[in-house]
């Protein structure tokens, strides 16, 4: 009984984190950017010309390449290949978990964008095409959910502890890179990205705890 109550409390706490972080986005929308937002945006730009990024000529293409890793197309391709492989080895529980996390993440991020309604930063020119609201960062939130979910469903297939650690490390690096690229390209406030990492972490933890409690054979 105590275990059940503790589990429910943990799930409730994770949902509260998502809600509280989203309300922070509403406050930032109405009262202006966070104290650190402008300074962190300007770190990536040439002080003489804010439309130019600091660094070598190829740096713009470097950040665009990183942000591409968080685009919908590469995520769909990798997800499709992962799901196909899991179905071949009859890991249908993992497939359902993956679909549940990723599809709910898209719905969540889309809902929060419309609910919060934070405009994109205008402090620096945008160096990537955007057409929606700023909070949260879809790239950051959904790529974080995506790469860590892939790590969760694939790690049981690896017999080496070192290989499993490397898989999670790759997921972490790709998630960080995707978020930083959105700041560098000037299409998100840093607080958008930080909030997206936090929301994604809470949302994935919610799904993981829910699955492990009611579906303990998730990885089998």
C-alpha positions as CSV (number, residue, x, y, z in Angstrom):
1,X,0.0,0.0,0.0
2,X,2.8,2.4,0.9
3,X,4.6,1.6,-2.3
4,X,1.4,2.3,-4.3
5,X,1.0,5.7,-2.6
6,X,4.6,6.6,-3.1
7,X,4.3,5.7,-6.8
8,X,1.2,7.8,-7.2
9,X,2.9,10.7,-5.4
10,X,5.9,10.5,-7.7
11,X,3.7,10.5,-10.8
12,X,1.8,13.5,-9.5
13,X,5.0,15.4,-8.7
14,X,6.2,14.9,-12.2
15,X,3.0,16.3,-13.6
16,X,3.3,19.3,-11.3
17,X,6.8,20.0,-12.6
18,X,5.4,20.1,-16.2
19,X,2.5,22.4,-15.1
20,X,4.8,24.7,-13.0
21,X,7.4,25.0,-15.7
22,X,4.6,25.9,-18.2
23,X,3.3,28.6,-15.9
24,X,6.8,30.0,-15.8
25,X,6.6,30.4,-19.6
26,X,3.3,32.4,-19.1
27,X,5.1,34.7,-16.7
28,X,8.0,35.2,-19.1
29,X,5.5,36.0,-21.8
30,X,3.8,38.7,-19.8
31,X,6.7,40.2,-17.9
32,X,9.6,39.8,-20.4
33,X,12.6,37.5,-20.8
34,X,14.5,36.0,-17.9
35,X,17.5,38.0,-16.7
36,X,20.0,35.7,-18.4
37,X,18.1,35.4,-21.7
38,X,19.5,38.4,-23.6
39,X,23.1,37.9,-22.5
40,X,23.1,34.2,-23.5
41,X,21.6,35.0,-26.9
42,X,24.3,37.6,-27.6
43,X,27.1,35.2,-26.7
44,X,26.8,33.6,-30.1
45,X,26.7,36.8,-32.1
46,X,29.3,39.2,-33.5
47,X,28.9,42.5,-31.5
48,X,29.5,44.6,-34.6
49,X,26.8,42.7,-36.6
50,X,24.2,40.7,-34.8
51,X,23.2,38.9,-38.0
52,X,26.7,37.2,-38.0
53,X,27.7,34.4,-35.7
54,X,30.9,34.4,-33.8
55,X,33.5,32.0,-35.0
56,X,34.7,30.7,-38.4
57,X,32.6,31.0,-41.6
58,X,31.3,27.4,-41.3
59,X,29.9,27.9,-37.8
60,X,26.5,28.8,-39.1
61,X,26.3,25.6,-41.1
62,X,27.5,23.7,-38.0
63,X,24.6,24.9,-35.9
64,X,22.1,24.3,-38.7
65,X,23.4,20.7,-38.9
66,X,22.9,20.2,-35.2
67,X,19.4,21.7,-35.3
68,X,18.6,19.3,-38.2
69,X,19.1,16.4,-35.9
70,X,16.1,17.6,-33.9
71,X,13.9,18.1,-37.0
72,X,10.9,15.9,-37.6
73,X,12.2,14.1,-40.7
74,X,15.3,12.5,-39.1
75,X,13.4,11.6,-36.0
76,X,10.7,9.9,-38.1
77,X,13.3,7.9,-40.0
78,X,15.2,6.8,-37.0
79,X,12.0,6.0,-35.1
80,X,10.7,3.9,-38.0
81,X,13.9,1.9,-38.2
82,X,13.9,1.4,-34.5
83,X,10.3,0.3,-34.4
84,X,10.8,-2.1,-37.4
85,X,13.8,-3.7,-35.6
86,X,11.9,-4.1,-32.3
87,X,8.9,-5.7,-34.1
88,X,11.2,-8.1,-35.8
89,X,12.4,-9.4,-32.5
90,X,8.9,-9.2,-31.0
91,X,9.5,-6.4,-28.5
92,X,6.0,-5.0,-29.0
93,X,5.9,-3.6,-25.4
94,X,8.9,-1.4,-26.3
95,X,7.2,-0.3,-29.5
96,X,4.0,0.7,-27.6
97,X,6.1,2.6,-25.0
98,X,8.0,4.4,-27.7
99,X,4.9,5.4,-29.6
100,X,3.2,6.5,-26.4
101,X,6.0,8.8,-25.3
102,X,6.8,10.3,-28.7
103,X,3.2,10.9,-29.8
104,X,2.1,12.3,-26.4
105,X,5.3,14.5,-26.5
106,X,4.2,16.1,-29.8
107,X,0.7,16.7,-28.5
108,X,2.1,18.2,-25.3
109,X,4.6,20.6,-26.9
110,X,2.0,21.7,-29.5
111,X,-0.6,22.4,-26.7
112,X,1.9,24.3,-24.6
113,X,3.0,26.5,-27.5
114,X,-0.6,27.6,-28.1
115,X,-1.4,27.9,-24.4
116,X,1.7,29.9,-23.4
117,X,1.9,32.0,-26.6
118,X,5.4,33.4,-26.0
119,X,6.7,35.3,-29.1
120,X,10.1,34.4,-30.6
121,X,13.0,36.6,-29.5
122,X,13.6,39.7,-31.6
123,X,16.9,40.7,-30.0
124,X,18.9,39.0,-32.8
125,X,18.1,38.1,-36.3
126,X,16.7,34.5,-36.8
127,X,19.1,32.3,-38.7
128,X,16.6,29.5,-39.2
129,X,13.1,29.5,-40.5
130,X,10.4,29.5,-37.8
131,X,6.6,29.8,-37.9
132,X,5.2,29.0,-34.4
133,X,5.4,30.4,-30.9
134,X,8.6,30.2,-28.8
135,X,7.7,28.3,-25.6
136,X,8.6,25.5,-25.4
137,X,11.1,24.6,-28.0
138,X,9.6,21.8,-30.0
139,X,13.1,20.8,-31.3
140,X,14.5,20.6,-27.7
141,X,11.5,19.0,-26.0
142,X,10.8,16.4,-28.7
143,X,14.4,15.5,-29.5
144,X,15.1,15.0,-25.8
145,X,12.1,12.7,-25.5
146,X,13.1,10.9,-28.8
147,X,16.8,10.2,-28.1
148,X,16.3,9.1,-24.5
149,X,13.3,6.9,-25.4
150,X,15.4,5.2,-28.1
151,X,18.1,4.7,-25.5
152,X,15.6,3.2,-23.1
153,X,14.1,0.7,-25.6
154,X,17.5,-0.3,-27.1
155,X,19.6,-0.5,-24.0
156,X,18.2,-3.9,-22.9
157,X,19.5,-5.4,-26.2
158,X,23.1,-4.5,-25.3
159,X,24.9,-7.0,-23.1
160,X,27.8,-4.6,-22.3
161,X,27.3,-2.1,-19.5
162,X,29.8,0.2,-21.2
163,X,27.8,0.1,-24.4
164,X,24.6,1.0,-22.5
165,X,26.4,4.0,-20.9
166,X,27.6,5.2,-24.3
167,X,24.1,4.9,-25.7
168,X,22.7,7.1,-22.9
169,X,25.7,9.5,-23.3
170,X,24.9,9.9,-27.0
171,X,21.3,10.6,-26.2
172,X,22.4,13.3,-23.7
173,X,24.8,14.9,-26.1
174,X,22.3,15.0,-29.0
175,X,19.6,16.5,-26.7
176,X,22.0,19.2,-25.5
177,X,23.2,19.9,-29.0
178,X,19.7,20.3,-30.3
179,X,18.8,22.8,-27.6
180,X,22.0,24.9,-27.9
181,X,21.5,25.1,-31.6
182,X,18.1,26.8,-31.2
183,X,19.7,29.4,-29.0
184,X,22.7,29.9,-31.3
185,X,20.4,30.4,-34.3
186,X,18.4,33.0,-32.3
187,X,15.0,31.3,-32.7
188,X,14.5,30.6,-29.0
189,X,15.2,32.3,-25.7
190,X,17.5,30.3,-23.5
191,X,14.7,30.0,-21.0
192,X,12.6,28.3,-23.6
193,X,15.3,25.6,-24.1
194,X,15.9,25.2,-20.3
195,X,12.2,24.7,-19.8
196,X,12.0,22.3,-22.6
197,X,14.7,20.1,-21.1
198,X,12.9,20.2,-17.8
199,X,9.5,19.4,-19.2
200,X,10.9,16.6,-21.4
201,X,12.7,15.0,-18.4
202,X,9.6,15.1,-16.3
203,X,7.4,13.8,-19.0
204,X,9.7,10.9,-19.9
205,X,10.1,10.1,-16.2
206,X,6.3,10.0,-15.8
207,X,5.9,7.6,-18.7
208,X,8.9,5.4,-17.5
209,X,7.6,5.1,-13.9
210,X,4.1,4.4,-15.2
211,X,5.3,1.7,-17.5
212,X,7.7,0.1,-15.0
213,X,5.0,-0.1,-12.3
214,X,2.1,-1.4,-14.5
215,X,4.2,-3.1,-17.1
216,X,7.4,-4.4,-15.4
217,X,8.4,-6.5,-18.5
218,X,8.7,-3.3,-20.6
219,X,12.1,-4.2,-22.0
220,X,11.2,-7.8,-22.8
